Amino acid sequence: MTALSYPEAVGVGLLQGVTELFPVSSLGHSILVPALVGGRLARDLNVAATDSPYLNVLVGLHLATALALVVYFWRDWVRVIGGLWTSIRDRKVETVDQKLAWMLVIATIPVGIAGVALDHVFREHLGKPVPAACFLAANGLVLYLTERLRRGGGGRHRVGAEEAPGAELTQRQRDEASDARITRLSYGRATLIGAAQILALLPGISRSGVTISAGIFRGLNHEDSARFAFLLATPVIAAAALLKLPPLMGHQGDGIRGPLLAGSVAAFVAAYIAVRWLTRYFETRTLTPFAIYCLVAGAGSAVYLSVR
């Protein structure tokens, strides 16, 4: 990719901002959409191309998504950072904020290690349209099975069930009550939920989707699972973006820094709207619509791209 036009950058930014947080895989869509459209878009936006900076551009856009999450959850991050500081200072973990802080730290370690070790391998061998389409369909199957197994798991299906705070509480009180429920998890279970993000290194598997699913299987309701997934995603997305940005400061960034900035603004706006909508959506609804979409879009794209 020798250049990135402003319309391409804004389009990719909007796509990335929405699909990173919706349980439908941003990397999968960033690979599939250019391939399905074809032409110049397929040439310019090719993750698997040798020496292509497109993946670095995508990860750069992730920084804007991480910033949107920080802005939306800023009160939570103030409490989490404060909890981490007081826990280190006092050498104890007693409060909800302190435990949540350590849960986020510990649960981020597995995906951080896997990302460094496996990023290049997954990009080189799986960052192509047909594998991405197959993984997108697999993502839909995971989401669908999560809902089916949750309903048949021996208890009644809860979506922000009886433990959810009442409508008379303020948003801050609702958030604090959600954190209290999340921190009832053991560190081991929290780590398993965080480790589920490793699957998102496969293009087509959604980070938020597998993390929410893992949270549901570990006993959280949909609302709390989504909240924990978004908090977990923030440091991972930000760290990956910061690691990938330096090449764009060199020759790989020639001709694309301006469009990248425009795309980042688009990604920030899209991600902020997406997380605002999703946090309300999961108060009362499930993963099923996203499961159906991923199954249909993934299977249809795989067939189309295979026979084209």
C-alpha positions as CSV (number, residue, x, y, z in Angstrom):
1,M,0.0,0.0,0.0
2,T,1.7,3.2,-1.2
3,A,-1.1,5.5,-0.2
4,L,-4.3,5.6,1.8
5,S,-7.0,7.9,0.6
6,Y,-9.1,10.0,3.0
7,P,-12.4,8.2,2.0
8,E,-10.7,4.8,2.6
9,A,-9.3,5.9,5.9
10,V,-12.6,7.3,7.2
11,G,-14.5,4.2,6.0
12,V,-12.0,1.8,7.6
13,G,-12.1,4.0,10.8
14,L,-15.9,3.8,11.0
15,L,-15.8,0.1,10.3
16,Q,-13.1,-0.6,12.9
17,G,-14.7,1.6,15.6
18,V,-18.0,-0.3,15.4
19,T,-16.9,-3.8,14.8
20,E,-14.2,-3.8,17.4
21,L,-16.8,-3.4,20.1
22,F,-19.7,-5.2,18.5
23,P,-19.2,-9.0,18.9
24,V,-18.6,-9.4,15.2
25,S,-14.7,-9.1,14.8
26,S,-13.1,-5.9,13.5
27,L,-10.1,-7.7,12.0
28,G,-12.4,-10.1,10.2
29,H,-14.4,-7.3,8.7
30,S,-11.3,-5.3,7.9
31,I,-10.1,-8.2,5.8
32,L,-13.5,-9.3,4.3
33,V,-15.0,-6.0,3.3
34,P,-12.1,-4.9,0.9
35,A,-12.0,-8.5,-0.5
36,L,-15.7,-8.5,-1.2
37,V,-15.7,-5.0,-2.7
38,G,-12.6,-5.8,-4.8
39,G,-10.7,-3.4,-7.1
40,R,-8.4,-0.8,-5.6
41,L,-9.8,-1.3,-2.1
42,A,-8.7,-4.9,-2.2
43,R,-5.2,-3.9,-3.3
44,D,-4.8,-1.1,-0.9
45,L,-6.3,-2.8,2.2
46,N,-4.6,-6.2,2.2
47,V,-3.4,-7.4,5.6
48,A,-1.5,-10.4,4.2
49,A,0.4,-8.4,1.5
50,T,4.2,-8.4,2.0
51,D,5.4,-5.3,3.8
52,S,1.9,-3.9,3.8
53,P,1.4,-1.2,6.5
54,Y,-2.4,-1.9,6.5
55,L,-2.3,-4.0,9.7
56,N,-0.3,-1.2,11.4
57,V,-2.9,1.3,10.2
58,L,-5.7,-0.9,11.7
59,V,-3.9,-1.2,15.0
60,G,-3.3,2.5,14.9
61,L,-7.0,3.0,14.6
62,H,-7.4,0.8,17.6
63,L,-5.7,3.5,19.7
64,A,-8.7,5.7,18.9
65,T,-11.0,3.0,19.9
66,A,-9.2,2.5,23.2
67,L,-9.4,6.3,23.8
68,A,-13.2,6.1,23.2
69,L,-13.4,3.4,25.9
70,V,-11.3,5.4,28.3
71,V,-13.5,8.4,27.8
72,Y,-16.7,6.4,28.2
73,F,-15.5,4.5,31.3
74,W,-13.3,7.4,32.7
75,R,-14.9,7.3,36.2
76,D,-14.3,3.5,36.3
77,W,-10.7,3.9,35.3
78,V,-10.1,6.6,37.9
79,R,-11.4,4.2,40.6
80,V,-9.5,1.2,39.1
81,I,-6.2,3.2,39.0
82,G,-6.8,4.5,42.5
83,G,-7.5,1.0,43.7
84,L,-4.3,-0.3,42.2
85,W,-2.3,2.5,43.8
86,T,-3.8,2.1,47.2
87,S,-3.4,-1.7,47.0
88,I,0.3,-1.4,46.2
89,R,0.8,1.3,48.8
90,D,-1.0,-0.6,51.6
91,R,0.0,-4.1,50.4
92,K,-3.5,-5.4,50.7
93,V,-6.6,-6.0,48.6
94,E,-9.8,-5.2,50.5
95,T,-12.1,-3.0,48.4
96,V,-14.0,-3.7,45.2
97,D,-11.8,-1.2,43.3
98,Q,-8.6,-2.8,44.5
99,K,-9.7,-6.3,43.5
100,L,-11.1,-5.2,40.1
101,A,-7.8,-3.5,39.4
102,W,-5.8,-6.7,40.1
103,M,-8.3,-8.8,38.1
104,L,-7.7,-6.6,35.1
105,V,-4.0,-6.7,35.4
106,I,-3.8,-10.5,35.9
107,A,-6.4,-11.3,33.2
108,T,-4.5,-9.2,30.7
109,I,-1.2,-11.1,31.0
110,P,-2.1,-14.2,28.9
111,V,-3.3,-12.3,25.8
112,G,-0.4,-9.9,26.1
113,I,2.1,-12.8,25.9
114,A,0.1,-14.6,23.1
115,G,-0.2,-11.4,21.1
116,V,3.6,-10.8,21.1
117,A,4.3,-14.5,20.3
118,L,1.6,-15.2,17.7
119,D,0.7,-12.0,15.9
120,H,3.1,-12.5,13.0
121,V,2.2,-16.1,12.5
122,F,-1.6,-15.5,12.5
123,R,-1.2,-12.5,10.2
124,E,1.0,-14.4,7.7
125,H,-1.0,-17.6,7.5
126,L,-4.6,-16.6,8.4
127,G,-4.9,-13.0,7.4
128,K,-6.7,-13.9,4.2
129,P,-10.3,-13.5,3.2
130,V,-11.5,-17.2,3.1
131,P,-10.0,-18.1,6.5
132,A,-11.4,-14.9,7.9
133,A,-14.8,-15.7,6.6
134,C,-14.7,-19.2,8.1
135,F,-13.6,-17.8,11.5
136,L,-16.4,-15.3,11.3
137,A,-18.9,-18.1,10.9
138,A,-17.2,-19.9,13.8
139,N,-17.6,-16.8,15.9
140,G,-21.3,-16.8,15.2
141,L,-21.5,-20.4,16.2
142,V,-19.7,-19.7,19.5
143,L,-22.2,-16.8,20.3
144,Y,-25.2,-19.0,19.4
145,L,-24.0,-21.9,21.5
146,T,-23.3,-19.6,24.4
147,E,-27.0,-18.5,24.4
148,R,-28.3,-22.1,23.9
149,L,-26.1,-23.6,26.6
150,R,-26.9,-20.7,28.9
151,R,-30.6,-21.4,28.6
152,G,-30.2,-25.1,29.2
153,G,-27.6,-24.7,31.9
154,G,-29.8,-25.7,34.8
155,G,-30.8,-22.3,35.9
156,R,-33.2,-19.8,34.4
157,H,-31.7,-17.6,31.7
158,R,-30.6,-14.3,33.1
159,V,-30.0,-11.1,31.2
160,G,-29.0,-8.6,33.9
161,A,-31.2,-10.7,36.2
162,E,-32.4,-10.3,39.7
163,E,-29.0,-9.0,41.0
164,A,-29.1,-6.0,38.6
165,P,-29.6,-2.7,40.4
166,G,-33.0,-1.1,40.1
167,A,-33.9,1.7,37.7
168,E,-34.0,4.2,40.6
169,L,-30.3,4.0,41.0
170,T,-27.9,6.5,39.3
171,Q,-25.6,5.3,36.5
172,R,-22.7,5.5,38.9
173,Q,-24.4,3.4,41.4
174,R,-25.3,0.9,38.7
175,D,-21.7,0.7,37.6
176,E,-20.4,0.2,41.2
177,A,-23.0,-2.5,41.7
178,S,-21.9,-4.2,38.5
179,D,-18.2,-4.0,39.6
180,A,-19.2,-5.6,43.0
181,R,-20.8,-8.5,41.1
182,I,-17.8,-8.9,38.8
183,T,-15.4,-9.0,41.7
184,R,-17.2,-12.0,43.2
185,L,-15.3,-14.0,40.6
186,S,-12.1,-15.6,41.6
187,Y,-8.8,-14.5,40.1
188,G,-8.7,-17.8,38.3
189,R,-12.0,-17.3,36.6
190,A,-11.2,-13.7,35.7
191,T,-7.9,-14.9,34.1
192,L,-9.8,-17.5,32.0
193,I,-12.1,-14.8,30.8
194,G,-9.2,-12.5,29.9
195,A,-7.4,-15.4,28.2
196,A,-10.4,-15.9,25.9
197,Q,-9.1,-12.8,24.1
198,I,-6.3,-14.9,22.7
199,L,-8.9,-16.4,20.3
200,A,-9.4,-12.9,18.8
201,L,-6.0,-13.1,17.3
202,L,-7.7,-15.3,14.7
203,P,-9.2,-12.9,12.1
204,G,-13.0,-13.3,12.3
205,I,-13.1,-14.2,16.0
206,S,-14.5,-11.2,18.0
207,R,-12.6,-10.1,21.1
208,S,-15.7,-8.7,22.8
209,G,-17.8,-11.7,21.6
210,V,-15.5,-14.4,23.1
211,T,-14.9,-12.4,26.2
212,I,-18.6,-11.8,26.8
213,S,-19.2,-15.5,26.2
214,A,-16.5,-16.5,28.6
215,G,-18.0,-14.2,31.2
216,I,-21.4,-15.7,30.8
217,F,-20.0,-19.2,31.2
218,R,-18.3,-18.1,34.4
219,G,-21.6,-16.9,35.9
220,L,-21.9,-13.3,34.9
221,N,-25.0,-11.9,33.3
222,H,-24.9,-10.2,29.9
223,E,-24.6,-6.7,31.2
224,D,-21.7,-7.5,33.6
225,S,-20.0,-9.7,31.0
226,A,-20.0,-6.8,28.5
227,R,-18.8,-4.3,31.0
228,F,-15.9,-6.6,32.1
229,A,-15.1,-7.3,28.4
230,F,-14.9,-3.6,27.6
231,L,-12.7,-2.9,30.6
232,L,-10.4,-5.8,29.7
233,A,-10.1,-4.7,26.1
234,T,-9.0,-1.2,26.8
235,P,-5.4,-1.9,28.0
236,V,-4.9,-4.7,25.4
237,I,-6.1,-2.5,22.5
238,A,-4.1,0.5,23.6
239,A,-0.9,-1.5,24.2
240,A,-1.1,-3.2,20.8
241,A,-1.7,0.1,19.1
242,L,1.3,1.8,20.8
243,L,3.5,-1.1,19.8
244,K,2.4,-0.9,16.1
245,L,2.5,2.9,15.7
246,P,6.3,3.4,15.6
247,P,6.7,2.0,12.0
248,L,4.1,4.6,10.8
249,M,6.4,7.3,12.1
250,G,9.0,6.1,9.6
251,H,8.9,5.5,5.9
252,Q,5.8,3.2,6.2
253,G,3.8,6.3,7.3
254,D,4.7,8.3,4.2
255,G,1.5,9.4,2.5
256,I,-0.9,8.0,5.1
257,R,-0.4,10.0,8.3
258,G,-3.1,12.6,7.4
259,P,-5.7,10.0,6.3
260,L,-4.8,7.9,9.4
261,L,-5.6,10.9,11.6
262,A,-8.9,11.3,9.9
263,G,-9.6,7.6,10.2
264,S,-8.8,7.8,13.9
265,V,-11.3,10.5,14.5
266,A,-13.9,8.4,12.7
267,A,-13.0,5.4,14.7
268,F,-13.2,7.3,18.0
269,V,-16.7,8.6,17.2
270,A,-17.9,5.2,16.0
271,A,-16.5,3.4,19.0
272,Y,-17.9,5.8,21.5
273,I,-21.4,5.5,20.0
274,A,-21.0,1.7,19.8
275,V,-20.0,1.2,23.5
276,R,-22.7,3.6,24.7
277,W,-25.3,1.7,22.7
278,L,-24.0,-1.8,23.6
279,T,-23.9,-1.2,27.4
280,R,-27.6,-0.4,27.2
281,Y,-28.4,-3.2,24.8
282,F,-26.9,-5.9,27.0
283,E,-29.0,-4.7,30.0
284,T,-32.0,-6.5,28.5
285,R,-30.9,-8.4,25.4
286,T,-28.7,-11.3,24.2
287,L,-25.9,-12.3,21.7
288,T,-28.3,-14.1,19.4
289,P,-28.8,-11.4,16.7
290,F,-25.0,-11.1,16.4
291,A,-24.6,-14.9,16.2
292,I,-27.1,-15.0,13.3
293,Y,-25.3,-12.2,11.5
294,C,-21.9,-13.8,11.9
295,L,-23.1,-17.2,10.8
296,V,-24.8,-15.9,7.7
297,A,-22.1,-13.3,6.7
298,G,-19.2,-15.7,7.4
299,A,-20.6,-18.7,5.6
300,G,-21.9,-16.5,2.7
301,S,-18.6,-14.7,2.3
302,A,-16.6,-18.0,2.4
303,V,-18.8,-19.5,-0.4
304,Y,-18.7,-16.4,-2.5
305,L,-14.9,-15.9,-2.2
306,S,-14.2,-19.6,-2.9
307,V,-16.1,-19.7,-6.2
308,R,-15.5,-16.2,-7.4
